[in-house]
Amino acid sequence: MAETVISVVLGKLIPVATEQISFACGLEELLTELQDSLTTIQAVLADAERRQVGEKSVRLWMRRLKNAAYDVDDVLDEFAYEILRRKIEIRNQMMRKVFFFFSFSNPIAFRFKMANKIKTMLKSLKRINDNAKEFGFGSINAIPEVIPNRETDSSLEDSKIVGMGDHVSKIVNLMLNATNEQLSVIPIVGMPGLGKTTLAKLVYNHELVQRNFDKTIWICVSTDFDDKKILREILESLTQKSFALQMKDTILKGLKEELQEKRYLLILDDVWNEDRVKWDTLRSCLLVINSSAGNNIIVTTRSDTVAKIMKTIHQHHLEKLSDDECWSIIKKRVSTNERIPLSQDLEDIGREIAKRCQGIPLVARVLGGTMSNNIEESEWLAIQNSEVWSSLNGENEILSTLKLSFNHLSQSLKSCFTYCAIFPKDYEMGKEELIQHWMAEGFLRPSQGNSSGMEDIGSKYFDILLANSLFQDIKRDDFGDIICCKMHDLVHDLALSISKWETLHLGGNVGDDIDMFHIRRLSFISNDWTTPMIPLSRDGMGRLRTVFLIHANLGDKLLDLKFVRGLTLSWTWIGRKKLF
């Protein structure tokens, strides 16, 4: 994704070089030299991107290049600020000689400082360019962007239910027949990517469930199994209101009012807790809230231990799909009524790829999305013969397979996708909000000869990522337009694994200052409603481009965010003052 940053930088260099501020002290020549150096490197980036998949030394070179490009981008922002500041000063007739020479914003001092910074960057880029020559990169065509077909949405939803019918019927019947139990618990167990959450949603939305349960509640638990937090989220789901309640008794009182003498279904999605005491504490609270019979909990988990601790009547295991079922998912993704039926050669290749999906429907959907973009024998053979298959090992096998689809994205799309790692798991990403974040980062610049606006480009990118099954769980407004989506946990893991050297996720329990100069995006979330201080040093804060904060305290570091492009704040404080 270094190419995206370099393209943004080159787009800024030309207007900066033509402004009056650059005409003194050799800055114009330095900026031109900077432009030439980056253009030279840009010419071989497509080959470098291709080779970094299998060569660690190339990956490290790409990271050094991207860091250097970020630094250049920050300097150009300083230029843009100074240009704007000078225009305002001139307009307001504030250019008195004494003030001009001795002020902090003295343009002579500014040019001198910028000249030194650019010279340092040129030395760094020269070393990077010399390394590029040693690698022997060539000039190849970049991966083009594709436009998804109109059938994407429906075919994607159809592909999710392959092999699920019997499972849904079995669980629904178990729930409806458990009328004598006060609280029945059915765990859905299986390895990641098998469709545990999908199955739970099919049950949750089933006509018989909606008809027989007064209240249905969905809570994503993940690794933070805290009874008070879960109870508060149940209350918020029932009332559609946000609460900052700290007293458990107050929360329980509210839940009693909402659930008394009502039959409810509670989904606890993605549970990791293997501590029986924690589960017993939550269970006792739920029994106090509602004494009626027929209430049900469905738990999705990867852990057999979790299932054994929580189950009361049945433990439902999801098994891998057959190769034929995986091919059925892929075929639904690549075939539409508007297209010519697949040739026998393509079907043979497709079936071989289906065998590599390891029986995991998520992998089949994602690979099917990639294959639908290029229904050509050469493209499918490239997937079938990818070196990824020979390098699979252990628990990272699924991520390595999913990365095949990532590798087939254009550079801009790769940047847009990995950006989403800033959000926490199971976060509902608003489409318009996401596009605005991409715009702020400079990912949506139109190519030469393309007159599309950035919002239109962002909408197209969103559709492509959805078509590739990298986005899911969409919601629509009353007009049928998509308004938000989520990422599958494994897809989020993929985004974070690719961007982890520049994206930092922190929770509430943190230690001393963290000073990592390569971190450009910070996600800081405290789940216990405390507001701990951000643990990054001032220099670290100064390098950040995106900040996502929930229940955090910026202290006196807000003004250190010099180069921030995207800022998302919720329950965030500065010292003792609440911002949002």
N, C-alpha and C positions, 0 to 999 in steps of 0.2 A: 504493500500500500504506500510505499515511499513515493511512487510515481504521482499519487494524488496530491501529496504535500508539495512536491516539486512543481507540479502544474499550477497549484495555487500560488506558490511563490513567484513563478515566472509571470503569472498574470498580474501580480502586483508590482513587479520590478519595472516594467515599462512606464506606467504612469508616474511612479516615484522618480524615475530617472529624468523625466521631462519637466518636473516641477522646478521652480526657481531655486529652491533650497539646495539642490544637488549641484549647482553650477560652480561652487567655490571649493578651493582646497583639494581638487582632484577627485571629488566624490563621484562625479559623472563617470570618470574613467574606471573607478573602482566598481561602481554598480554595473557597468558594462562588462567588466571582467567577471564579476559574480554571475551575471546572466549567461555569459559564454560557458563558464565552468559547469553550471547546472544543466545547460542545454546539452553539453557533451555527455554528461552522465545520463541524462534522460533518454538518450538515443539507445542505450543498452539495457535499460531497466526491464523491458519485457523478458529478455533472456535471463537476467538476474532473478526475476520473480519466478521463472520456470525452474531454474536450477536450485533455488533455495529450498525447494521441497525435499531434496535428497542430500544437500550439502550444508553441513552445519557452518562451515567457514563463510559461505555465501550469506547465510542467515545473519551471522554476526556483522558482516559488511553492510547488509541492508539496514540493520539497526543503527549502525554508526551514521550511515547516510541519512536516515530519517531524523535522527537527533540533530544532525547538522542542519537539515532543511527546516526543522522546527525553530532552531536558533535564528536562521535567516528570516523566517517568517515573523518572529518576534521583533527583530530589528526593523523590518519594514513597517510593522505596526507603529513603532516609535517614530519612524519617518512620517507616516500618515498623520499621527497625532500632532507632530511639530508643524507640519504643513497647515493643518486645520487651525492650530493655535495662532500661527503667524497671520493667517488670513483674518481671523477675528480681531487680532490686535490692530492690524492695519485698518480694518473697517471701523473700529472704535477710536482710531487716532491715538493710540497709546504708545507709539514708538518714539518716546523721548530719548535723547542720546544717552543720558546717564543711566536710565533704567535699562536701555538696550544693552549697554556694555556690561554692567555689573549684575544684572538680574540672573537668577538661577537658570532662566531659559534663554540666556545669551546664545544667539545662533552660531557665533564663532566657536564658542565652547562646545556647542552641540555637534557641529560639523567635525571638530577635532575628535570628540568621543566616538562618533559614528565611524569615522575613518579608521580608528584603531580597531574597533569591533569588526569591521568588514575585512581588514587585513588579516586578523586572526582567523576569521571564517574562511578566507581564501586559502590560507595555509592548510586548514583542516580539509577543505574540499580537494586540494591538490593531493594530499596523502590518500584520500578516498579514491580519487581518479587514478592514481598510480596503482593502487590495489586492484582496481577494475581491469587495468591492462594486464596485470599478472593473472587474473582469472580468465582472461581471453574471452570476455563476453562478446557476443555478436549482436547484430541488429535484426530482430524478428518482429513480426506483426503482433500487436497486442490482442488480447481476447476481446472480440466485439461484444457489444450489448445486444440483447435480444428483446423482442416484444412478446410478452406472454399472450397465448390465445384466449379468447373470451370464455372458453369452457373451463378454465382453470379451477374456478371456485367450486363448481358442482362436482367435477371429477375428483377434486381433493377430498371433499366431504364423503363421496362414495367410497374412496379408497380407504377411509378410516374404519369402515364397518366390516371389512373383509374378515371372516372368521369369528365375528363377535356375536352373531345371532343366538347361538345356543347358550353362551355365557350369560347374556342379558336375561333370557327367559328363566334360566335356573336361579339367578340371584333375585329377580323380581318375585318369583314364586316363593322362595325362602322368606323374603320379607313379608309378603302378604299373609303367609301362614303362621308367622310368629306373633300371633295376637295375644298369647297368654303371658309372654315375657314383658317385663317392664321396660327393659333396654337390651335389645339384641345387637350383637356386634359381628359383622361379617368382614373379615380382612380379604382383600384382593392382593395376592402376592405374586411377584415375578421380577425378573431382571429388568434393568432399564431399557426403555424403548419398545416393550412388548405391548403397550397400550392399556396399562392399568387405569390411568386417568381417563382415557377415552371410554373404556368400559364403564367406569363410574359415572361419567356424564351421560352415557346412553341410558343407564338405569335411572339416573336423576331426572332425566327429561321424559322418561317413559310415560305413556298415557295413563296406565294403571297406577303408577306411583303418584302422579299429579292428582289423580282422582281420589286416592285413598289416604293421602297424608295432608294434614292441614298446613304444615310448614315444612319447607325444604331449605336447608342451610348448607353452604359450601365454604369450608375453611382450608386454606393451604397452610399446613403446619411446618413442613420441612424439618430442619435440625433443631429448631428452637421450640421445644415442648415445654411450655410454661402454662400451667393451668389458668392463671389469672388472665394472661394474654389471650388464650384461646376463648375463654368465657366472654371477655370483652369483645372479641371479634364476632362471636356468635350474636351478641346483643346488637352490635353495629349492623350486622347483616339483616337481622330481623326488623330493625327500626329504620334502616337506611340513614343513620346519623352517625357522626364521629364523636367518640367520647374520650375524655382524658381521665376517666375514673381510675382511682388507685385502690379504693377499698373494695375488697372482694364481696363483702356483705351487700354493698350498694349494687354491684353488678348482678349478684344473685337475685336481689329483689326485683331488678328490672327484668331479668330473664323469667322469673316466676309470673310476672304480669303478662309477658308475651306468650308463654308456652303453657300456662296452667290449663289442664283439661284439653290440650290439643295434641294430636298425634303428629310427631315430627320425624323427619329423616335428616340426619347429620352426616355429611361427607367430611372425613378428615383425610386430606390428600397429602401424600408424600411424607409419611410418618417414619422417623428414624429412632425415636426414643425406645430404648431397651430396658429402662428402669421401671420395674413394676410399681414401685411406690408412687411415682409421678402419675402413672395411668390410674391407679386406685384413687388418688386424690381427685383427679378430674371426674372419674366415674361417680364417685360419691356425691360430688356437686350436682352432676346431671340427674342423679336419682332424687335428690332433694328438690330440684326445680320442678320436676313433673313426675307425679306418682301414677299416671295412667299407664295402661298396658299398650303394647304394640309399637313403641318407639324403636327406631333402628339407627344404627351407626354403620356406615361403610368406611373401612380404612384401606387406603392404598399404601403399600410398602414394598420395599425390596427385601426386607428382612423376615426370615422365618421366625426368629425370636420375637420380634414385634407381634407377629400374627398369633403366636402361641400365648403371649401375655394378654392380648386384648380380645381374642375370639370368645364367643359364647356358644354358637351353634354350628358354625361351618367355616372352614378355611379354604378359600377359592384360589386355586393356583392357575395362573396363565402360562401356557406352554408356548414354545416357538411355533411359528407357522411352517407349513410345508413349503417346499420350493415352488410348487404350483400356485399356492396362495400368494407367495411373494411376487411371482410373475403376474398374477391377476392384479395386484396393486399397481405394479409398474405399468402394465398394459392400460389400466384405467387412466393413468397419468399421461400416457403418450398418445392415446387414441381418442379422437373425438369424431362426431358425425361429419364434420367438415373436411376430414382428412382421408386420404386414400388408405385402404387397409394395409397393414404392415406386410412387407414381403417375407417370404419364408426365411431368407438369410437374416433379416433383421430380427425375426422372432427367435431364431436359433441363438443369435448373439444375446438377445434379451433374456432368454431362459438361462443362459450360462451366467449372466450377471446376477439373475435372481438367486442362483445357487450361492453366490458370494454374500448375500444379505444376512446369512446366519439365522434365518427365520425371524428376523426382527422387523416388524412392520414400519417402524420409523425410518429405518435405513432404506427399505424398499420405496417409501414415499419420497424421500429426499433424492435418492438416485433416479427415481422415475421422473421427478421434476427436472433434473438436469438433462436427462435423456430426451425429454419432450422439447427442449430448446433446440436440439440439433438431431433431427431424425434422419441421420445419414450413417451409412455403414462404417465409414472411417472414424466418425466421432464415437460411435458405440464401441468399436474395436479398441479405441484409445482408452476407454473406461475399463473394458474387459482385461486389457493387457497392462493396466497401470501397475507400476512397481509398488504401489500401496499394498496390494494384496499379498506380496511376498514379505512385507515388513510388519505384518500384524503380530502383536504380542500382548497377552494379558488383558488387563482391564481397559486398556486404551484402544482395543480393537475397534470398538464402535465409533469412537471419535476419529480414528484414522480413516475409517470408511466414509464417515460423513464429510471429512475434509476433501474427499474427492470432488464433491459438489462445490465446495468453497473454491477449490483450485480452478474451476471452470467459470467463475465469475469474472467480470471485468474489474479493473483496478478501482474504479469509483464505487462499484457495488461491494467490493471487498471492504472498502473503508466504511461504507454505510452499515454493513453487517456487523463488523467488529466493534463499531461505535456502540452498538446495543449492549455490549458487555457492561457498560456503565450502570445499567439498571439492575436492580435485584431480581432474583429468580421469581417467576410467577407475576412479574410486574405487568400491569396493563398499560401498554404503550399507546397513547393517542396518536393517530396517524398524522394529524396536522402538527402536533407538538414535535413528533419525531422528524418530520420534514423541516421544521424550523431549526431544530438542532443540527441537521445535516447542512442546511444553508449557512448557519453560523460558522461551521467548520470549513466551509468552502468546498464541500463535496459535490455541489450541484451546478458547477459551471458548465454552460452549454459548449459543445464542441464547435469547431470552426464550421460555419455554414448552417448551424442549428439556431433557429430563432426562438426556440421554446423558452418560456420563463422558468425560473428555478423551481417554482411550485409544481409546474407540470413535469419537470424532470424528476423531482422528488416523488411525485405520485407514480410515475412510471417505475422508478427504482423499487418503491414499496410493492408494486404489483409483481415485479420480477422475483423479489425475495419471497413473496407469498406463493408464487407459482412454483418455486423451488422447495416449498415446504419448510423454509427456514423461519417463516412466521406461521402462526396458527391461531385458533380460537378467536376468530374475528367477530366483532359485533357491528351491527348496521343500525343506521338511524331509520326514521319513518319513511325516508325516500329510497331506502335500499343501498345507500352509500356506506362504505366501510368507515368506521370512526375509531376503532382501536383493535389491537391484537396482542398476542403474547408470544413467547418463545418456549418451545419444549425445553425441559431441564437440560437434556443432553446437548441440544443446539446452543443453549446459553453457555454450557461448559465448553463447547467448541469455540464460541466467540471469545470467551475469557482466556482459553488456552493460547489462542493466537495473539491476543492483545495484552497478555499479562505483564509484559515488560514495560508497558506504558499506562496500564489501568490498574489502580489499587482499590481493593474493597476492604473496608475496615468496619468492625462492629463496635459496640459500646465499651467492651473491656480492652483497653489499649494501654500501652506502656508509655515510655518516653518519646521524645520527638523522633520522627522518622524523616531522614534526610536522603531521599533517593532522587538524584538529579534527572533520571530518565522518566519519572512518573509525570504524565501529562493530564490524566483524568483520575478524579477521586470520587469514590462512592463511599459515603460514611453514614451508617444507619445504626442507631441505638434502638434495640427492640424492647427495652424495659422502661421506656418513657423517662429515662434520665436524659440529661443534655450534656454529655461530656465534651471537653474541649477538643478541637481538632488537633491531632498530634503531629502535624507536619511543621517543619521549620519555616521561617519566613522565606528563605530562598526556595524551598520546596513549593510553597504556596505561589510564589512568583512565577513558577514555570507552568502552573496548571492552566489548561484550556477549557476543561469541563469539570464542573463540581455538582454533585448530586448529594444533598444533605437531608436527612430525616432525623429529628430529635438530636440536634447537635448544637454546639456553641462555638461560634467563630471567634469569640473573644475580641481581640483588637486586630485580627488578621484580615478583615474584609478588604482594606485598602491595599493589601499585598497581592490581591488577585489582579495584577496588571494586565495580563494577557488572556483573561478568561473570555471564552466565546459563548459558553452555555452555562447557565446557573439555575438549578432547580432546588428550591428550598421548601421544606415543610416542617413546622414546629422547630424553627431555627432561631437561635438567640445570638445577640452580640452582648457579651457580659450579662447584665441583668435585664436587658431589653429584648423583648420578643419581636423578631422581624416578621415572620410568616407562620 
